[in-house]
Amino acid sequence: MVPKAITLTLVSHSKENLQRELLQELYKPEILDDMLKESEHVVARRKEVMTTLTALNKADEYVLALSSSIHSANLAP
């Protein structure tokens, strides 16, 4: 029973120390900004998607307007 308790204590201590060291490395101010920065590919892709979305929204407006005018024309005697 004693070896298990010793092993558990050693593992727990090692885990805590390792976690503390990893967090200290992770939150260093000099690398934090680099880790949070988006890649150029993601920025370019977002711009492409926003342009496409704008074009699709305009096309949707045109289709709705055309549909309304056709519907109105069909209702007129």
C-alpha positions as CSV (number, residue, x, y, z in Angstrom):
1,M,0.0,0.0,0.0
2,V,2.9,2.4,0.7
3,P,4.5,2.1,-2.7
4,K,1.1,3.1,-4.3
5,A,0.8,6.1,-2.1
6,I,4.4,7.2,-2.8
7,T,3.8,6.7,-6.6
8,L,0.5,8.7,-6.4
9,T,2.2,11.5,-4.5
10,L,5.1,11.6,-7.1
11,V,2.8,11.6,-10.0
12,S,0.6,14.3,-8.6
13,H,3.6,16.5,-7.8
14,S,5.0,16.0,-11.3
15,K,1.7,16.7,-12.9
16,E,1.3,20.0,-11.0
17,N,4.9,21.1,-11.7
18,L,4.5,20.2,-15.4
19,Q,1.2,22.0,-15.7
20,R,2.6,25.1,-14.0
21,E,5.7,25.2,-16.3
22,L,3.5,24.7,-19.4
23,L,1.2,27.5,-18.4
24,Q,4.1,29.8,-17.8
25,E,5.5,29.1,-21.3
26,L,2.1,29.5,-22.8
27,Y,1.3,32.9,-21.3
28,K,4.6,34.6,-22.0
29,P,3.8,38.1,-23.3
30,E,6.3,37.9,-26.2
31,I,4.7,34.8,-27.7
32,L,1.1,35.4,-26.7
33,D,0.5,38.0,-29.5
34,D,2.0,35.7,-32.1
35,M,-0.3,32.8,-31.0
36,L,-3.4,35.0,-31.1
37,K,-2.6,36.5,-34.5
38,E,-4.6,35.1,-37.4
39,S,-2.7,33.7,-40.4
40,E,-2.7,35.7,-43.6
41,H,-4.5,32.8,-45.3
42,V,-7.4,33.1,-42.8
43,V,-7.6,36.9,-43.2
44,A,-7.6,36.6,-47.0
45,R,-10.2,33.8,-46.9
46,R,-12.5,35.9,-44.6
47,K,-12.3,38.8,-47.1
48,E,-13.2,36.5,-50.0
49,V,-16.2,35.1,-48.0
50,M,-17.4,38.5,-47.1
51,T,-17.3,39.6,-50.7
52,T,-19.2,36.5,-51.8
53,L,-21.7,37.1,-49.0
54,T,-22.3,40.7,-50.1
55,A,-22.8,39.6,-53.7
56,L,-25.2,36.8,-52.7
57,N,-27.2,39.2,-50.6
58,K,-27.5,41.6,-53.5
59,A,-28.5,38.8,-55.8
60,D,-31.2,37.7,-53.3
61,E,-32.6,41.3,-53.2
62,Y,-32.7,41.4,-57.0
63,V,-34.5,38.0,-57.1
64,L,-37.0,39.1,-54.5
65,A,-37.7,42.4,-56.3
66,L,-38.1,40.5,-59.7
67,S,-40.3,38.0,-58.1
68,S,-42.5,40.7,-56.5
69,S,-42.8,42.6,-59.8
70,I,-43.7,39.4,-61.7
71,H,-46.2,38.5,-59.0
72,S,-47.7,42.0,-59.2
73,A,-47.9,41.8,-63.0
74,N,-49.8,38.5,-62.9
75,L,-52.3,39.9,-60.4
76,A,-53.1,43.0,-62.6
77,P,-56.1,42.6,-64.9
